[in-house]
Amino acid sequence: MRKSIRKFSARWFGAWLLIFALLLSGCTSGRENGGDNTEDPADATSDQTEDVDQPVDYSKYNAYLKVVESVSEMEGLLSSYFTVVQNQPDFALIDGMDYGMLADAFDFYMFDSYAMEDALGYCDEDPDYPEQDELLTALNEPYMTMGGVLRDITDYVQWDDYLEDNLAQAAQLHTQLYAALTAFDEAAWPFVESMDALDKATEQQELDHLKSEGMDIAYYSVILFGVADDIDAEVWAQISQAQSETLPALDMTNLETLYAQHQEAFAGLTAALADEEKVAAQWPEEGLRDSLQSYYADIANNADVALGNFMSAARSQGDYSESYDSYFSSISRLIDQYNNSI
């Protein structure tokens, strides 16, 4: 039986969507309560890797990853919230801000309670993730509480109720949200960081197995996703440290290295997508093979073009915001297609 494929998250994309709001509000690093991962991934997951030749069921890992994605979305909403509302126990808007500005962030939010319920069902299942199992259990109640408050704020904003009650309910919801913050942060960040450590510890195992099975399309895709994560971390680090109200010029040193890694992986992916044997190995169903190959190739090519545009804009110290957003939109679509078809 072929090993099931690990899913991937586009959770880093939220950082970019918050950049301009943070710059406008004078913030440079998101919410102050964020965690700092100082744990050695090898220590956190030393007993969690398996022989690369053994089949691995990633159902549990993928269920846990859905919680990470949901937590990331919630953190994005909280960061957006505190660019409009002051980060203090008493409700007050930041000078120059209007409560209706929350609509852009909250209008389409739907709290995913099922993600937690589904993940908890795997806690006692194999493979055994002792640290992540414990942290997920600890996160359950704060996650549900925070999700409920964010859902109520969403309803309040979506239906324009804040225009009718002089922000009375806004103050009540703020009190509930602020009361839930500490418990949520104390439980959410350790779980996310622990999952990041697990991801790093199993990444090479996953790559080795994909390569050994001739799954080059998946293999080079995984590398591209890792490079995208590194590019986002590099850009976000430079922007958050700039302490500027405008987009800073980027130091291209590390970005050029990452771009070279992207080009190498993209060349490998392009070659694999043009190889009939590699395509057949990735998509055994002959009736769907051509359409899946064509669609996947188009999305990957779009991401490559968008990244090239971003690099050109950043090298010339121009406005790189649209090309950067375009790149990660393309990578997000590629991740979605990977998760759906590979």
For each residue, the residues with C-beta under 8 A, 3 or more apart:
1: 55
2: 55 213
3: 55 56 58 209 213
4: 55 56 57 58 59
5: 58 218 342
6: 58 61 62 202 206
7: 58 61 62 65 339
8: 65 222 225 335 338 339
9: 65 68 69 72 335
10: 13 69 328 331 332 335 336
11: 14 68 69 72 73
12: 15 228 229 232 233 236 328
13: 10 16 17 232 328 332
14: 11 17 18 72 73 75 76 79
15: 12 18 19 30 232 236
16: 13 19 232 235 236 324 325 328
17: 13 14 76
18: 14 15 21 22 30 76 79 80 83
19: 15 16 22 23 236 239 247 321
20: 23 24 321
21: 18 24 25 79 80 83
22: 18 19 25 27 28 29 30 79 83 240
23: 19 20 26 27 244 245 246 247
24: 20 21 83 245
25: 21 22 83 94 97
26: 23 245
27: 22 23 30 83
28: 22 240 241 242 243
29: 22 32 34 240
30: 15 18 22 27 34 79 240
31: 34 75 78 79 82 87 185
32: 29 87
33: 181 182 185
34: 29 30 31 185 189
35: 185 189 190 192 193
36:
37: 193 196 197
38:
39: 43 44 193 194 197
40: 43 44
41: 44 45 196 197 198 200 201
42: 45 46 201
43: 39 40 46
44: 39 40 41 131 194 197 198 201
45: 41 42 48 49 131 197 198 200 201 202
46: 42 43 49
47: 130
48: 45 127 128 129 130 198 201 202
49: 45 46 201 202 205
50: 54 56 127 205
51: 54
52: 205 208 209 212
53: 209 212
54: 50 51
55: 1 2 3 4
56: 3 4 50 127 209
57: 4 60 126 127
58: 3 4 5 6 7 61 62
59: 4 62 63 122 125
60: 57 63 64 122 125 126 127 129
61: 6 7 58 64 65 127 129 198 202
62: 6 7 58 59 65 66
63: 59 60 66 67 115 118 119 121 122
64: 60 61 67 68 119 122 129 132 136 195
65: 7 8 9 61 62 68 69 195
66: 62 63 69 70 112 115 118 119
67: 63 64 70 71 115 116 119 136 139 143 191
68: 9 11 64 65 71 72 191 192 195
69: 9 10 11 65 66 72 73 115
70: 66 67 73 74 112 115 116 143 147
71: 67 68 74 75 139 143 188 191 192
72: 9 11 14 68 69 75 76 192
73: 11 14 69 70 76 77 109 112
74: 70 71 77 78 143 146 147 150 184 188
75: 14 31 71 72 78 79 188
76: 14 17 18 72 73 79 80 105
77: 73 74 80 81 105 106 109 150
78: 31 74 75 81 82 150 177 181
79: 14 18 21 22 30 31 75 76 82 83
80: 18 21 76 77 83 84 102 104 105 106
81: 77 78 84 85 102 105 153 177
82: 31 78 79 85 86 87
83: 18 21 22 24 25 27 79 80 94 97
84: 80 81 93 94 97 98 99 101 102
85: 81 82 91 92 93 94 97 99 174
86: 82 91 92 93 94
87: 31 32 82
88: 92 178
89: 175 178
90:
91: 85 86 167 170 171 174 175
92: 85 86 88
93: 84 85 86 97 98 99
94: 25 83 84 85 86 97
95:
96:
97: 25 83 84 85 93 94 101
98: 84 93 101
99: 84 85 93 102 157 162 167 170
100: 103 157 162 163
101: 84 97 98 104
102: 80 81 84 99 105 106 153 157
103: 100 106 107 157 158
104: 80 101 107
105: 76 77 80 81 102 109
106: 77 80 102 103 109 150 153 154 157 158
107: 103 104 154 157 158
108:
109: 73 77 105 106 150 151 154
110: 151 154
111: 147 148 150 151 154
112: 66 70 73 115 116 147
113: 116 117 144 147
114: 117 118
115: 63 66 67 69 70 112 118 119
116: 67 70 112 113 119 120 139 140 143 144
117: 113 114 120 121
118: 63 66 114 115 121 122
119: 63 64 66 67 115 116 122 123 136
120: 116 117 123 136 137 140
121: 63 117 118 125
122: 59 60 63 64 118 119 125
123: 119 120 133 136 137
124: 133
125: 59 60 121 122
126: 57 60
127: 48 50 56 57 60 61
128: 48 133
129: 48 60 61 64 132 133 198
130: 47 48 133 134
131: 44 45 134 135 194
132: 64 129 135 136 191 194 195 198
133: 123 124 128 129 130 136 137
134: 130 131 137 138
135: 131 132 138 139 187 190 191 194
136: 64 67 119 120 123 132 133 139 140 191
137: 120 123 133 134 140
138: 134 135 142 187 190 191
139: 67 71 116 135 136 142 143 187 188 191
140: 116 120 136 137 143 144
141: 144 145 183
142: 138 139 145 146 180 183 184 186 187 188
143: 67 70 71 74 116 139 140 146 147 184 187 188
144: 113 116 140 141 147 148
145: 141 142 148 149 180 183 184
146: 74 142 143 149 150 177 180 181 184
147: 70 74 111 112 113 143 144 150 151
148: 111 144 145 151 152
149: 145 146 152 153 173 176 177 180
150: 74 77 78 106 109 111 146 147 153 154 177
151: 109 110 111 147 148 154 155
152: 148 149 155 156 173 176
153: 81 102 106 149 150 156 157 173 177
154: 106 107 109 110 111 150 151 157 158
155: 151 152 158 159 161
156: 152 153 159 161 162 169 170 173
157: 99 100 102 103 106 107 153 154 160 161 162
158: 103 106 107 154 155
159: 155 156
160: 157 163 164
161: 155 156 157 164 165 169
162: 99 100 156 157 165 167 169 170
163: 100 160
164: 160 161
165: 161 162 168 169
166:
167: 91 99 162 170 171
168: 165 171 172
169: 156 161 162 165 172 173
170: 91 99 156 162 167 173 174
171: 91 167 168 174 175
172: 168 169 175 176
173: 149 152 153 156 169 170 176 177
174: 85 91 170 171 177 178
175: 89 91 171 172 178 179
176: 149 152 172 173 179 180
177: 78 81 146 149 150 153 173 174 180 181
178: 88 89 174 175 181
179: 175 176
180: 142 145 146 149 176 177 183 184
181: 33 78 146 177 178 184 185
182: 33 185 186
183: 141 142 145 180 186 187
184: 74 142 143 145 146 180 181 187 188
185: 31 33 34 35 181 182 188 189
186: 142 182 183 189 190
187: 135 138 139 142 143 183 184 190 191
188: 71 74 75 139 142 143 184 185 191 192
189: 34 35 185 186 192 193
190: 35 135 138 186 187 193 194
191: 67 68 71 132 135 136 138 139 187 188 194 195
192: 35 68 71 72 188 189 195 196
193: 35 37 39 189 190 196 197
194: 39 44 131 132 135 190 191 197 198
195: 64 65 68 132 191 192 198 199
196: 37 41 192 193 199 200
197: 37 39 41 44 45 193 194 200 201
198: 41 44 45 48 61 129 132 194 195 201 202
199: 195 196 202 203
200: 41 45 196 197 203
201: 41 42 44 45 48 49 197 198 205
202: 6 45 48 49 61 198 199 205 206
203: 199 200 206 207 222 226
204: 207 208
205: 49 50 52 201 202 208 209
206: 6 202 203 209 210 222
207: 203 204 210 211 219 222 223
208: 52 204 205 211 212
209: 3 52 53 56 205 206 212 213
210: 206 207 213 215 216 218 219 222
211: 207 208 214 215 216 219
212: 52 53 208 209
213: 2 3 209 210 281
214: 211 277 278 281
215: 210 211 218 219 278 281 282
216: 210 211 219 220 268 269 271 272 275 278 282
217: 220 221 269 272 273 278 279 282 296 342
218: 5 210 215 221 222 282 338 342
219: 207 210 211 215 216 222 223 268 272
220: 216 217 223 224 265 266 268 269 272
221: 217 218 224 225 269 300 334 338 342
222: 8 203 206 207 210 218 219 225 226
223: 207 219 220 226 227 261 265 268
224: 220 221 227 228 262 265 266 269 300 303 331 334
225: 8 221 222 228 229 331 334 335 338
226: 203 222 223 229 230
227: 223 224 230 231 258 261 262 265
228: 12 224 225 231 232 262 327 328 331
229: 12 225 226 232 233
230: 226 227 233 234 258
231: 227 228 234 235 255 258 259 262 307
232: 12 13 15 16 228 229 235 236 328
233: 12 229 230 236 237
234: 230 231 237 238 254 255 258
235: 16 231 232 238 239 250 255 324
236: 12 15 16 19 232 233 239 240
237: 233 234 240 241
238: 234 235 241 242 248 250 251
239: 19 235 236 242 247 248
240: 22 28 29 30 236 237
241: 28 237 238
242: 28 238 239 248
243: 28
244: 23 247 248
245: 23 24 26
246: 23
247: 19 23 239 244 319 320 321
248: 238 239 242 244
249: 317
250: 235 238 255 314 317 320
251: 238 254 255
252: 255 256 311 314 315
253: 256 257
254: 234 251 257 258
255: 231 234 235 250 251 252 258 259 311 314
256: 252 253 259 260 311
257: 253 254 260 261
258: 227 230 231 234 254 255 261 262
259: 231 255 256 262 263 307 311
260: 256 257 263 264
261: 223 227 257 258 264 265
262: 224 227 228 231 258 259 265 266 304 307
263: 259 260 266 267
264: 260 261 267 268
265: 220 223 224 227 261 262 268 269
266: 220 224 262 263 269 270 300 304
267: 263 264 270 271
268: 216 219 220 223 264 265 271 272
269: 216 217 220 221 224 265 266 272 273 300
270: 266 267 273 274 297 300 301
271: 216 267 268 274 275
272: 216 217 219 220 268 269 275 278 279 282
273: 217 269 270 278 279 293 296 297 300
274: 270 271
275: 216 271 272 278 279
276: 279 280
277: 214 280 281
278: 214 215 216 217 272 273 275 281 282
279: 217 272 273 275 276 282 283 289 293
280: 276 277 283 284 286 289
281: 213 214 215 277 278 284
282: 215 216 217 218 272 278 279 342
283: 279 280 288 289 292 293 341
284: 280 281 289
285: 288 289
286: 280 289
287:
288: 283 285 291 292
289: 279 280 283 284 285 286 292 293
290: 293 294
291: 288 294 295
292: 283 288 289 295 296 341
293: 273 279 283 289 290 296 297
294: 290 291 297 298
295: 291 292 298 299 337
296: 217 273 292 293 299 300 334 337 341
297: 270 273 293 294 300 301
298: 294 295 301 302
299: 295 296 302 303 330 333 334 337
300: 221 224 266 269 270 273 296 297 303 304 334
301: 270 297 298 304 305
302: 298 299 305 306 330 333
303: 224 299 300 306 307 327 330 331 333 334
304: 262 266 300 301 307 308
305: 301 302 308 309
306: 302 303 309 310 323 326 327 329 330
307: 231 259 262 303 304 310 311 327
308: 304 305 311 312
309: 305 306 312 313 323 326 327
310: 306 307 313 314 320 323 324 326 327
311: 252 255 256 259 307 308 314 315
312: 308 309 315 316 323
313: 309 310 316 318 319 320 323
314: 250 252 255 310 311 317 318 320
315: 252 311 312
316: 312 313
317: 249 250 314
318: 313 314
319: 247 313 322
320: 247 250 310 313 314 323 324
321: 19 20 247 324 325
322: 319 325 326
323: 306 309 310 312 313 320 326 327
324: 16 235 310 320 321 327 328
325: 16 321 322 328 329
326: 306 309 310 322 323 329 330
327: 228 303 306 307 309 310 323 324 330 331
328: 10 12 13 16 228 232 324 325 331 332
329: 306 325 326 332 333
330: 299 302 303 306 326 327 333 334
331: 10 224 225 228 303 327 328 334 335
332: 10 13 328 329 335 336
333: 299 302 303 329 330 336 337
334: 221 224 225 296 299 300 303 330 331 337 338
335: 8 9 10 225 331 332 338 339
336: 10 332 333 339 340
337: 295 296 299 333 334 340 341 342
338: 8 218 221 225 334 335 341 342
339: 7 8 335 336 342
340: 336 337
341: 283 292 296 337 338
342: 5 217 218 221 282 337 338 339
